[in-house]
Amino acid sequence: MNMSKLRQHDPWSENTRLYNRKKSEIEDLFREVESEMKLQHLRYLERKENGSKKDKIRALLKYTRAKAVYDTVRWVAVKRGARHPLSSSFVNQSAPNNGQ
């Protein structure tokens, strides 16, 4: 088998789609994910003002998870040139060393 045929069937080739969803399905998913992220952010802001520390932390975790899903879907299936979901300064910062 020659090299050009191998490249055509390579799942990691730039020209190969790794999913078979319709554009409308992807757009619907993205809107749903975006809506969930916004809802969780509003809940976090509400808990920040009126909630207990435990409720505030839980709401922040839910918002962070929803934002991660949003960023990932956006990066994978929606927007060309979108920032990699793990490239934020928050993710790349190392944890402080509490032992010192």
C-alpha positions as YAML, in Angstrom:
chain: A
units: angstrom
residues:
- id: 1
  name: MET
  ca: [0.00, 0.00, 0.00]
- id: 2
  name: ASN
  ca: [1.49, 3.34, -0.95]
- id: 3
  name: MET
  ca: [1.96, 6.19, 1.53]
- id: 4
  name: SER
  ca: [-0.76, 8.47, 0.12]
- id: 5
  name: LYS
  ca: [-3.47, 5.84, 0.74]
- id: 6
  name: LEU
  ca: [-2.23, 5.37, 4.30]
- id: 7
  name: ARG
  ca: [-2.49, 9.10, 4.94]
- id: 8
  name: GLN
  ca: [-6.04, 9.23, 3.58]
- id: 9
  name: HIS
  ca: [-7.20, 6.71, 6.20]
- id: 10
  name: ASP
  ca: [-5.12, 8.05, 9.05]
- id: 11
  name: PRO
  ca: [-7.61, 9.11, 11.77]
- id: 12
  name: TRP
  ca: [-5.22, 11.83, 12.95]
- id: 13
  name: SER
  ca: [-4.87, 13.41, 9.54]
- id: 14
  name: GLU
  ca: [-5.84, 17.10, 9.42]
- id: 15
  name: ASN
  ca: [-8.43, 16.30, 6.73]
- id: 16
  name: THR
  ca: [-10.21, 13.55, 8.68]
- id: 17
  name: ARG
  ca: [-13.24, 14.38, 10.81]
- id: 18
  name: LEU
  ca: [-13.29, 12.36, 14.02]
- id: 19
  name: TYR
  ca: [-17.06, 12.66, 14.44]
- id: 20
  name: ASN
  ca: [-20.12, 12.16, 12.28]
- id: 21
  name: ARG
  ca: [-22.49, 14.68, 13.81]
- id: 22
  name: LYS
  ca: [-24.51, 17.11, 11.75]
- id: 23
  name: LYS
  ca: [-23.72, 20.79, 12.08]
- id: 24
  name: SER
  ca: [-27.13, 21.39, 13.66]
- id: 25
  name: GLU
  ca: [-26.45, 18.73, 16.33]
- id: 26
  name: ILE
  ca: [-23.15, 20.36, 17.22]
- id: 27
  name: GLU
  ca: [-24.74, 23.81, 17.35]
- id: 28
  name: ASP
  ca: [-27.55, 22.50, 19.60]
- id: 29
  name: LEU
  ca: [-25.04, 20.87, 21.93]
- id: 30
  name: PHE
  ca: [-22.96, 24.04, 22.07]
- id: 31
  name: ARG
  ca: [-26.01, 26.19, 22.91]
- id: 32
  name: GLU
  ca: [-27.01, 23.73, 25.63]
- id: 33
  name: VAL
  ca: [-23.51, 23.68, 27.11]
- id: 34
  name: GLU
  ca: [-23.28, 27.48, 26.95]
- id: 35
  name: SER
  ca: [-26.66, 27.85, 28.66]
- id: 36
  name: GLU
  ca: [-25.61, 25.47, 31.45]
- id: 37
  name: MET
  ca: [-22.36, 27.36, 31.96]
- id: 38
  name: LYS
  ca: [-24.21, 30.69, 32.26]
- id: 39
  name: LEU
  ca: [-26.77, 29.17, 34.65]
- id: 40
  name: GLN
  ca: [-24.04, 27.77, 36.88]
- id: 41
  name: HIS
  ca: [-22.24, 31.11, 36.85]
- id: 42
  name: LEU
  ca: [-25.41, 32.90, 37.99]
- id: 43
  name: ARG
  ca: [-25.91, 30.32, 40.73]
- id: 44
  name: TYR
  ca: [-22.34, 30.83, 41.86]
- id: 45
  name: LEU
  ca: [-22.80, 34.61, 42.01]
- id: 46
  name: GLU
  ca: [-26.00, 34.14, 44.01]
- id: 47
  name: ARG
  ca: [-24.32, 31.73, 46.47]
- id: 48
  name: LYS
  ca: [-21.34, 34.09, 46.73]
- id: 49
  name: GLU
  ca: [-23.66, 36.81, 48.01]
- id: 50
  name: ASN
  ca: [-26.12, 34.76, 50.07]
- id: 51
  name: GLY
  ca: [-24.84, 31.24, 50.57]
- id: 52
  name: SER
  ca: [-22.82, 29.35, 53.09]
- id: 53
  name: LYS
  ca: [-19.15, 28.65, 52.37]
- id: 54
  name: LYS
  ca: [-20.01, 25.05, 51.46]
- id: 55
  name: ASP
  ca: [-22.73, 26.16, 49.00]
- id: 56
  name: LYS
  ca: [-20.39, 28.77, 47.51]
- id: 57
  name: ILE
  ca: [-17.63, 26.20, 46.93]
- id: 58
  name: ARG
  ca: [-20.04, 23.68, 45.42]
- id: 59
  name: ALA
  ca: [-21.48, 26.31, 43.07]
- id: 60
  name: LEU
  ca: [-18.00, 27.38, 42.01]
- id: 61
  name: LEU
  ca: [-17.04, 23.78, 41.27]
- id: 62
  name: LYS
  ca: [-20.18, 23.28, 39.17]
- id: 63
  name: TYR
  ca: [-19.50, 26.49, 37.25]
- id: 64
  name: THR
  ca: [-15.85, 25.51, 36.69]
- id: 65
  name: ARG
  ca: [-16.91, 22.11, 35.38]
- id: 66
  name: ALA
  ca: [-19.52, 23.65, 33.06]
- id: 67
  name: LYS
  ca: [-16.96, 26.17, 31.75]
- id: 68
  name: ALA
  ca: [-14.47, 23.37, 31.07]
- id: 69
  name: VAL
  ca: [-17.08, 21.49, 29.04]
- id: 70
  name: TYR
  ca: [-17.96, 24.70, 27.16]
- id: 71
  name: ASP
  ca: [-14.31, 25.46, 26.37]
- id: 72
  name: THR
  ca: [-13.69, 21.88, 25.25]
- id: 73
  name: VAL
  ca: [-16.73, 21.66, 22.96]
- id: 74
  name: ARG
  ca: [-15.86, 25.06, 21.52]
- id: 75
  name: TRP
  ca: [-12.28, 23.98, 20.88]
- id: 76
  name: VAL
  ca: [-13.10, 20.56, 19.45]
- id: 77
  name: ALA
  ca: [-16.16, 21.15, 17.33]
- id: 78
  name: VAL
  ca: [-17.17, 24.78, 17.01]
- id: 79
  name: LYS
  ca: [-14.52, 27.42, 16.53]
- id: 80
  name: ARG
  ca: [-11.37, 27.19, 14.46]
- id: 81
  name: GLY
  ca: [-8.49, 28.87, 16.20]
- id: 82
  name: ALA
  ca: [-10.12, 28.73, 19.63]
- id: 83
  name: ARG
  ca: [-7.69, 28.66, 22.53]
- id: 84
  name: HIS
  ca: [-6.85, 25.22, 23.79]
- id: 85
  name: PRO
  ca: [-9.07, 24.52, 26.83]
- id: 86
  name: LEU
  ca: [-6.05, 23.76, 29.02]
- id: 87
  name: SER
  ca: [-4.03, 26.81, 28.02]
- id: 88
  name: SER
  ca: [-5.48, 29.21, 30.60]
- id: 89
  name: SER
  ca: [-3.18, 30.74, 33.17]
- id: 90
  name: PHE
  ca: [-5.29, 29.15, 35.91]
- id: 91
  name: VAL
  ca: [-4.54, 25.62, 34.71]
- id: 92
  name: ASN
  ca: [-0.86, 26.24, 34.04]
- id: 93
  name: GLN
  ca: [-0.05, 27.78, 37.42]
- id: 94
  name: SER
  ca: [1.68, 25.44, 39.79]
- id: 95
  name: ALA
  ca: [0.21, 24.99, 43.24]
- id: 96
  name: PRO
  ca: [1.97, 26.83, 46.06]
- id: 97
  name: ASN
  ca: [4.29, 24.74, 48.14]
- id: 98
  name: ASN
  ca: [2.73, 24.71, 51.59]
- id: 99
  name: GLY
  ca: [5.66, 22.84, 53.04]
- id: 100
  name: GLN
  ca: [7.92, 25.90, 53.00]
...
